Amino acid sequence: MLRSLSRIPEHVPRILAIQTAFAGDLILTLPLLQETRRLYRDASLDVLCIPSTADLLVGHPAIDRI
């Protein structure tokens, strides 16, 4: 897996995380989103999720758009 991570470019302009319909899965994804933000500070980090889970992400500092 580390080999594939080394192929990720340093500059990524946009990132889209696509979420499942389950709130638990969304919450378990938050550390991934935080680490993605840390690694790609300048990228636009968006999350695509269903409306019923979107409220869980409102105001999250790592996410640009829901």
Distance bins in CASP14 RR format, pairs under 12 A and 6 or more apart:
PFRMAT RR
TARGET T0000
AUTHOR 0000-0000-0000
RMODE 2
METHOD distances of the structure
MODEL  1
1 7 0 0 0 0 0 1 0 0 0 0 0
1 8 0 0 0 0 0 1 0 0 0 0 0
2 8 0 0 0 0 0 1 0 0 0 0 0
5 35 0 0 0 0 0 1 0 0 0 0 0
5 39 0 0 0 0 1 0 0 0 0 0 0
8 15 0 0 0 0 0 1 0 0 0 0 0
8 36 0 0 0 0 0 1 0 0 0 0 0
8 39 0 0 0 0 1 0 0 0 0 0 0
8 40 0 0 0 0 1 0 0 0 0 0 0
8 43 0 0 0 0 0 1 0 0 0 0 0
9 15 0 0 0 0 0 1 0 0 0 0 0
9 39 0 0 0 0 0 1 0 0 0 0 0
9 40 0 0 0 0 1 0 0 0 0 0 0
9 43 0 0 0 0 0 1 0 0 0 0 0
10 39 0 0 0 0 1 0 0 0 0 0 0
10 40 0 0 0 0 1 0 0 0 0 0 0
10 41 0 0 0 0 0 1 0 0 0 0 0
10 42 0 0 0 0 0 1 0 0 0 0 0
10 43 0 0 0 0 0 1 0 0 0 0 0
11 39 0 0 0 0 0 1 0 0 0 0 0
11 40 0 0 0 0 1 0 0 0 0 0 0
11 41 0 0 0 0 0 1 0 0 0 0 0
11 42 1 0 0 1 0 0 0 0 0 0 0
11 43 0 0 0 0 1 0 0 0 0 0 0
12 36 0 0 0 0 1 0 0 0 0 0 0
12 37 0 0 0 0 0 1 0 0 0 0 0
12 39 0 0 0 0 1 0 0 0 0 0 0
12 40 1 0 1 0 0 0 0 0 0 0 0
12 41 0 0 0 0 0 1 0 0 0 0 0
12 42 0 0 0 0 1 0 0 0 0 0 0
12 43 1 0 1 0 0 0 0 0 0 0 0
12 44 0 0 0 0 1 0 0 0 0 0 0
12 45 0 0 0 0 1 0 0 0 0 0 0
13 40 0 0 0 0 1 0 0 0 0 0 0
13 42 1 0 0 1 0 0 0 0 0 0 0
13 43 1 0 0 1 0 0 0 0 0 0 0
13 44 1 0 0 1 0 0 0 0 0 0 0
13 45 0 0 0 0 0 1 0 0 0 0 0
13 46 0 0 0 0 0 1 0 0 0 0 0
13 64 0 0 0 0 0 1 0 0 0 0 0
14 36 0 0 0 0 0 1 0 0 0 0 0
14 40 0 0 0 0 1 0 0 0 0 0 0
14 42 0 0 0 0 0 1 0 0 0 0 0
14 43 1 0 0 1 0 0 0 0 0 0 0
14 44 1 0 1 0 0 0 0 0 0 0 0
14 45 0 0 0 0 1 0 0 0 0 0 0
14 46 1 0 0 1 0 0 0 0 0 0 0
14 64 0 0 0 0 1 0 0 0 0 0 0
14 65 0 0 0 0 0 1 0 0 0 0 0
15 32 0 0 0 0 0 1 0 0 0 0 0
15 33 0 0 0 0 1 0 0 0 0 0 0
15 35 0 0 0 0 0 1 0 0 0 0 0
15 36 1 0 0 1 0 0 0 0 0 0 0
15 37 0 0 0 0 1 0 0 0 0 0 0
15 39 0 0 0 0 1 0 0 0 0 0 0
15 40 1 0 0 1 0 0 0 0 0 0 0
15 41 0 0 0 0 0 1 0 0 0 0 0
15 42 0 0 0 0 0 1 0 0 0 0 0
15 43 1 0 1 0 0 0 0 0 0 0 0
15 44 1 0 0 1 0 0 0 0 0 0 0
15 45 1 0 1 0 0 0 0 0 0 0 0
15 46 1 0 0 1 0 0 0 0 0 0 0
15 47 0 0 0 0 1 0 0 0 0 0 0
15 48 0 0 0 0 0 1 0 0 0 0 0
15 62 0 0 0 0 0 1 0 0 0 0 0
15 63 0 0 0 0 0 1 0 0 0 0 0
15 64 0 0 0 0 1 0 0 0 0 0 0
15 65 0 0 0 0 0 1 0 0 0 0 0
16 33 0 0 0 0 0 1 0 0 0 0 0
16 36 0 0 0 0 0 1 0 0 0 0 0
16 43 0 0 0 0 0 1 0 0 0 0 0
16 44 0 0 0 0 1 0 0 0 0 0 0
16 45 0 0 0 0 1 0 0 0 0 0 0
16 46 1 0 1 0 0 0 0 0 0 0 0
16 47 1 0 0 1 0 0 0 0 0 0 0
16 48 1 0 0 1 0 0 0 0 0 0 0
16 49 0 0 0 0 0 1 0 0 0 0 0
16 63 0 0 0 0 0 1 0 0 0 0 0
16 64 0 0 0 0 0 1 0 0 0 0 0
16 65 0 0 0 0 1 0 0 0 0 0 0
16 66 0 0 0 0 0 1 0 0 0 0 0
17 25 0 0 0 0 0 1 0 0 0 0 0
17 26 0 0 0 0 1 0 0 0 0 0 0
17 29 1 0 0 1 0 0 0 0 0 0 0
17 30 0 0 0 0 0 1 0 0 0 0 0
17 32 1 0 0 1 0 0 0 0 0 0 0
17 33 1 0 0 1 0 0 0 0 0 0 0
17 34 0 0 0 0 0 1 0 0 0 0 0
17 35 0 0 0 0 0 1 0 0 0 0 0
17 36 1 0 0 1 0 0 0 0 0 0 0
17 37 0 0 0 0 0 1 0 0 0 0 0
17 40 0 0 0 0 0 1 0 0 0 0 0
17 43 0 0 0 0 0 1 0 0 0 0 0
17 44 0 0 0 0 0 1 0 0 0 0 0
17 45 1 0 0 1 0 0 0 0 0 0 0
17 46 1 0 0 1 0 0 0 0 0 0 0
17 47 1 0 1 0 0 0 0 0 0 0 0
17 48 1 0 0 1 0 0 0 0 0 0 0
17 49 0 0 0 0 1 0 0 0 0 0 0
17 57 0 0 0 0 1 0 0 0 0 0 0
17 60 0 0 0 0 0 1 0 0 0 0 0
17 62 0 0 0 0 1 0 0 0 0 0 0
17 63 0 0 0 0 1 0 0 0 0 0 0
17 64 0 0 0 0 0 1 0 0 0 0 0
17 65 0 0 0 0 0 1 0 0 0 0 0
17 66 0 0 0 0 0 1 0 0 0 0 0
18 25 0 0 0 0 0 1 0 0 0 0 0
18 26 0 0 0 0 0 1 0 0 0 0 0
18 29 0 0 0 0 0 1 0 0 0 0 0
18 46 0 0 0 0 1 0 0 0 0 0 0
18 47 1 0 0 1 0 0 0 0 0 0 0
18 48 1 0 1 0 0 0 0 0 0 0 0
18 49 1 0 0 1 0 0 0 0 0 0 0
18 50 0 0 0 0 0 1 0 0 0 0 0
19 25 1 0 0 1 0 0 0 0 0 0 0
19 26 1 0 1 0 0 0 0 0 0 0 0
19 27 0 0 0 0 0 1 0 0 0 0 0
19 28 0 0 0 0 0 1 0 0 0 0 0
19 29 1 0 0 1 0 0 0 0 0 0 0
19 30 0 0 0 0 0 1 0 0 0 0 0
19 32 0 0 0 0 0 1 0 0 0 0 0
19 33 0 0 0 0 1 0 0 0 0 0 0
19 46 0 0 0 0 0 1 0 0 0 0 0
19 47 1 0 0 1 0 0 0 0 0 0 0
19 48 1 0 0 1 0 0 0 0 0 0 0
19 49 1 0 1 0 0 0 0 0 0 0 0
19 50 1 0 0 1 0 0 0 0 0 0 0
19 51 0 0 0 0 0 1 0 0 0 0 0
19 52 0 0 0 0 0 1 0 0 0 0 0
19 53 1 0 0 1 0 0 0 0 0 0 0
19 54 0 0 0 0 1 0 0 0 0 0 0
19 56 0 0 0 0 1 0 0 0 0 0 0
19 57 0 0 0 0 1 0 0 0 0 0 0
19 63 0 0 0 0 0 1 0 0 0 0 0
19 66 0 0 0 0 1 0 0 0 0 0 0
20 26 1 0 0 1 0 0 0 0 0 0 0
20 27 0 0 0 0 0 1 0 0 0 0 0
20 28 0 0 0 0 0 1 0 0 0 0 0
20 29 0 0 0 0 1 0 0 0 0 0 0
20 47 0 0 0 0 0 1 0 0 0 0 0
20 48 0 0 0 0 0 1 0 0 0 0 0
20 49 0 0 0 0 1 0 0 0 0 0 0
20 50 0 0 0 0 1 0 0 0 0 0 0
20 52 0 0 0 0 0 1 0 0 0 0 0
20 53 0 0 0 0 1 0 0 0 0 0 0
21 48 0 0 0 0 0 1 0 0 0 0 0
21 49 0 0 0 0 1 0 0 0 0 0 0
21 50 1 0 1 0 0 0 0 0 0 0 0
21 51 0 0 0 0 0 1 0 0 0 0 0
21 52 1 0 0 1 0 0 0 0 0 0 0
21 53 1 0 0 1 0 0 0 0 0 0 0
21 54 0 0 0 0 0 1 0 0 0 0 0
22 28 0 0 0 0 1 0 0 0 0 0 0
22 29 0 0 0 0 0 1 0 0 0 0 0
22 49 0 0 0 0 1 0 0 0 0 0 0
22 50 0 0 0 0 1 0 0 0 0 0 0
22 52 0 0 0 0 0 1 0 0 0 0 0
22 53 1 0 0 1 0 0 0 0 0 0 0
22 56 0 0 0 0 0 1 0 0 0 0 0
23 29 0 0 0 0 0 1 0 0 0 0 0
23 30 0 0 0 0 0 1 0 0 0 0 0
23 49 0 0 0 0 1 0 0 0 0 0 0
23 50 0 0 0 0 1 0 0 0 0 0 0
23 51 0 0 0 0 0 1 0 0 0 0 0
23 52 1 0 0 1 0 0 0 0 0 0 0
23 53 1 0 1 0 0 0 0 0 0 0 0
23 54 0 0 0 0 0 1 0 0 0 0 0
23 55 0 0 0 0 1 0 0 0 0 0 0
23 56 1 0 0 1 0 0 0 0 0 0 0
23 57 0 0 0 0 0 1 0 0 0 0 0
24 30 0 0 0 0 1 0 0 0 0 0 0
24 49 0 0 0 0 0 1 0 0 0 0 0
24 52 0 0 0 0 0 1 0 0 0 0 0
24 53 0 0 0 0 1 0 0 0 0 0 0
24 56 0 0 0 0 1 0 0 0 0 0 0
25 32 0 0 0 0 0 1 0 0 0 0 0
25 47 0 0 0 0 0 1 0 0 0 0 0
25 49 0 0 0 0 1 0 0 0 0 0 0
25 50 0 0 0 0 0 1 0 0 0 0 0
25 53 0 0 0 0 1 0 0 0 0 0 0
25 56 0 0 0 0 0 1 0 0 0 0 0
26 32 0 0 0 0 0 1 0 0 0 0 0
26 33 0 0 0 0 1 0 0 0 0 0 0
26 47 0 0 0 0 1 0 0 0 0 0 0
26 48 0 0 0 0 0 1 0 0 0 0 0
26 49 1 0 0 1 0 0 0 0 0 0 0
26 50 0 0 0 0 1 0 0 0 0 0 0
26 52 0 0 0 0 0 1 0 0 0 0 0
26 53 1 0 1 0 0 0 0 0 0 0 0
26 54 0 0 0 0 1 0 0 0 0 0 0
26 55 0 0 0 0 0 1 0 0 0 0 0
26 56 1 0 1 0 0 0 0 0 0 0 0
26 57 1 0 0 1 0 0 0 0 0 0 0
26 60 0 0 0 0 0 1 0 0 0 0 0
26 63 0 0 0 0 0 1 0 0 0 0 0
26 66 0 0 0 0 0 1 0 0 0 0 0
27 33 0 0 0 0 0 1 0 0 0 0 0
27 49 0 0 0 0 0 1 0 0 0 0 0
27 53 0 0 0 0 1 0 0 0 0 0 0
27 56 1 0 0 1 0 0 0 0 0 0 0
27 57 0 0 0 0 1 0 0 0 0 0 0
27 60 0 0 0 0 0 1 0 0 0 0 0
28 53 0 0 0 0 0 1 0 0 0 0 0
28 56 0 0 0 0 0 1 0 0 0 0 0
29 35 0 0 0 0 0 1 0 0 0 0 0
29 36 0 0 0 0 1 0 0 0 0 0 0
29 45 0 0 0 0 0 1 0 0 0 0 0
29 47 0 0 0 0 1 0 0 0 0 0 0
29 48 0 0 0 0 0 1 0 0 0 0 0
29 49 0 0 0 0 1 0 0 0 0 0 0
29 53 0 0 0 0 0 1 0 0 0 0 0
29 56 0 0 0 0 0 1 0 0 0 0 0
29 57 0 0 0 0 1 0 0 0 0 0 0
29 60 0 0 0 0 0 1 0 0 0 0 0
29 62 0 0 0 0 0 1 0 0 0 0 0
29 63 0 0 0 0 0 1 0 0 0 0 0
30 36 0 0 0 0 0 1 0 0 0 0 0
30 37 0 0 0 0 0 1 0 0 0 0 0
30 47 0 0 0 0 0 1 0 0 0 0 0
30 49 0 0 0 0 0 1 0 0 0 0 0
30 53 0 0 0 0 0 1 0 0 0 0 0
30 56 0 0 0 0 1 0 0 0 0 0 0
30 57 0 0 0 0 1 0 0 0 0 0 0
30 59 0 0 0 0 0 1 0 0 0 0 0
30 60 1 0 0 1 0 0 0 0 0 0 0
30 61 0 0 0 0 0 1 0 0 0 0 0
30 62 1 0 0 1 0 0 0 0 0 0 0
30 63 0 0 0 0 1 0 0 0 0 0 0
31 37 0 0 0 0 0 1 0 0 0 0 0
31 38 0 0 0 0 0 1 0 0 0 0 0
31 60 0 0 0 0 0 1 0 0 0 0 0
31 62 0 0 0 0 1 0 0 0 0 0 0
32 38 0 0 0 0 0 1 0 0 0 0 0
32 39 0 0 0 0 0 1 0 0 0 0 0
32 45 0 0 0 0 0 1 0 0 0 0 0
32 47 0 0 0 0 0 1 0 0 0 0 0
32 62 0 0 0 0 1 0 0 0 0 0 0
32 63 0 0 0 0 0 1 0 0 0 0 0
33 39 0 0 0 0 0 1 0 0 0 0 0
33 40 0 0 0 0 0 1 0 0 0 0 0
33 43 0 0 0 0 0 1 0 0 0 0 0
33 45 1 0 0 1 0 0 0 0 0 0 0
33 46 0 0 0 0 0 1 0 0 0 0 0
33 47 1 0 0 1 0 0 0 0 0 0 0
33 49 0 0 0 0 0 1 0 0 0 0 0
33 56 0 0 0 0 0 1 0 0 0 0 0
33 57 0 0 0 0 1 0 0 0 0 0 0
33 60 1 0 0 1 0 0 0 0 0 0 0
33 61 0 0 0 0 1 0 0 0 0 0 0
33 62 1 0 1 0 0 0 0 0 0 0 0
33 63 1 0 0 1 0 0 0 0 0 0 0
33 64 0 0 0 0 0 1 0 0 0 0 0
33 66 0 0 0 0 0 1 0 0 0 0 0
34 40 0 0 0 0 0 1 0 0 0 0 0
34 41 0 0 0 0 0 1 0 0 0 0 0
34 45 0 0 0 0 1 0 0 0 0 0 0
34 57 0 0 0 0 0 1 0 0 0 0 0
34 60 0 0 0 0 1 0 0 0 0 0 0
34 61 0 0 0 0 1 0 0 0 0 0 0
34 62 1 0 1 0 0 0 0 0 0 0 0
34 63 0 0 0 0 1 0 0 0 0 0 0
35 41 0 0 0 0 0 1 0 0 0 0 0
35 45 0 0 0 0 0 1 0 0 0 0 0
35 62 0 0 0 0 1 0 0 0 0 0 0
36 43 1 0 0 1 0 0 0 0 0 0 0
36 44 0 0 0 0 0 1 0 0 0 0 0
36 45 1 0 0 1 0 0 0 0 0 0 0
36 46 0 0 0 0 0 1 0 0 0 0 0
36 47 0 0 0 0 0 1 0 0 0 0 0
36 60 0 0 0 0 0 1 0 0 0 0 0
36 62 1 0 0 1 0 0 0 0 0 0 0
36 63 0 0 0 0 1 0 0 0 0 0 0
36 64 0 0 0 0 0 1 0 0 0 0 0
37 43 0 0 0 0 1 0 0 0 0 0 0
37 44 0 0 0 0 0 1 0 0 0 0 0
37 45 1 0 1 0 0 0 0 0 0 0 0
37 46 0 0 0 0 0 1 0 0 0 0 0
37 47 0 0 0 0 0 1 0 0 0 0 0
37 60 0 0 0 0 1 0 0 0 0 0 0
37 61 1 0 0 1 0 0 0 0 0 0 0
37 62 1 1 0 0 0 0 0 0 0 0 0
37 63 1 0 0 1 0 0 0 0 0 0 0
37 64 0 0 0 0 1 0 0 0 0 0 0
38 45 0 0 0 0 0 1 0 0 0 0 0
38 61 0 0 0 0 0 1 0 0 0 0 0
38 62 0 0 0 0 1 0 0 0 0 0 0
39 45 0 0 0 0 0 1 0 0 0 0 0
39 62 0 0 0 0 0 1 0 0 0 0 0
40 62 0 0 0 0 0 1 0 0 0 0 0
40 64 0 0 0 0 0 1 0 0 0 0 0
41 61 0 0 0 0 0 1 0 0 0 0 0
41 62 0 0 0 0 0 1 0 0 0 0 0
41 64 0 0 0 0 0 1 0 0 0 0 0
42 64 0 0 0 0 0 1 0 0 0 0 0
43 62 0 0 0 0 0 1 0 0 0 0 0
43 63 0 0 0 0 0 1 0 0 0 0 0
43 64 0 0 0 0 1 0 0 0 0 0 0
43 65 0 0 0 0 0 1 0 0 0 0 0
44 62 0 0 0 0 0 1 0 0 0 0 0
44 63 0 0 0 0 1 0 0 0 0 0 0
44 64 1 0 1 0 0 0 0 0 0 0 0
44 65 1 0 0 1 0 0 0 0 0 0 0
45 57 0 0 0 0 0 1 0 0 0 0 0
45 60 0 0 0 0 1 0 0 0 0 0 0
45 61 0 0 0 0 0 1 0 0 0 0 0
45 62 1 0 0 1 0 0 0 0 0 0 0
45 63 1 0 1 0 0 0 0 0 0 0 0
45 64 1 0 1 0 0 0 0 0 0 0 0
45 65 0 0 0 0 1 0 0 0 0 0 0
45 66 0 0 0 0 0 1 0 0 0 0 0
46 54 0 0 0 0 0 1 0 0 0 0 0
46 57 0 0 0 0 0 1 0 0 0 0 0
46 60 0 0 0 0 0 1 0 0 0 0 0
46 62 0 0 0 0 0 1 0 0 0 0 0
46 63 1 0 0 1 0 0 0 0 0 0 0
46 64 1 0 1 0 0 0 0 0 0 0 0
46 65 1 0 1 0 0 0 0 0 0 0 0
46 66 1 0 0 1 0 0 0 0 0 0 0
47 53 0 0 0 0 1 0 0 0 0 0 0
47 54 0 0 0 0 1 0 0 0 0 0 0
47 56 0 0 0 0 1 0 0 0 0 0 0
47 57 1 0 1 0 0 0 0 0 0 0 0
47 58 0 0 0 0 0 1 0 0 0 0 0
47 59 0 0 0 0 0 1 0 0 0 0 0
47 60 0 0 0 0 1 0 0 0 0 0 0
47 62 0 0 0 0 1 0 0 0 0 0 0
47 63 1 0 1 0 0 0 0 0 0 0 0
47 64 0 0 0 0 1 0 0 0 0 0 0
47 65 1 0 0 1 0 0 0 0 0 0 0
47 66 1 0 1 0 0 0 0 0 0 0 0
48 54 0 0 0 0 1 0 0 0 0 0 0
48 57 0 0 0 0 0 1 0 0 0 0 0
48 63 0 0 0 0 0 1 0 0 0 0 0
48 65 0 0 0 0 1 0 0 0 0 0 0
48 66 0 0 0 0 1 0 0 0 0 0 0
49 55 0 0 0 0 1 0 0 0 0 0 0
49 56 0 0 0 0 1 0 0 0 0 0 0
49 57 1 0 0 1 0 0 0 0 0 0 0
49 58 0 0 0 0 0 1 0 0 0 0 0
49 60 0 0 0 0 0 1 0 0 0 0 0
49 63 0 0 0 0 0 1 0 0 0 0 0
49 65 0 0 0 0 0 1 0 0 0 0 0
49 66 1 0 0 1 0 0 0 0 0 0 0
50 56 0 0 0 0 0 1 0 0 0 0 0
50 57 0 0 0 0 0 1 0 0 0 0 0
50 66 0 0 0 0 0 1 0 0 0 0 0
51 57 0 0 0 0 0 1 0 0 0 0 0
51 58 0 0 0 0 0 1 0 0 0 0 0
51 66 0 0 0 0 1 0 0 0 0 0 0
53 66 0 0 0 0 1 0 0 0 0 0 0
54 60 0 0 0 0 0 1 0 0 0 0 0
54 63 0 0 0 0 0 1 0 0 0 0 0
54 65 0 0 0 0 0 1 0 0 0 0 0
54 66 1 0 1 0 0 0 0 0 0 0 0
55 66 0 0 0 0 1 0 0 0 0 0 0
56 63 0 0 0 0 0 1 0 0 0 0 0
56 66 0 0 0 0 1 0 0 0 0 0 0
57 63 1 0 1 0 0 0 0 0 0 0 0
57 64 0 0 0 0 0 1 0 0 0 0 0
57 65 0 0 0 0 1 0 0 0 0 0 0
57 66 1 0 1 0 0 0 0 0 0 0 0
58 65 0 0 0 0 0 1 0 0 0 0 0
58 66 1 0 0 1 0 0 0 0 0 0 0
59 65 0 0 0 0 0 1 0 0 0 0 0
59 66 0 0 0 0 1 0 0 0 0 0 0
60 66 0 0 0 0 1 0 0 0 0 0 0
END
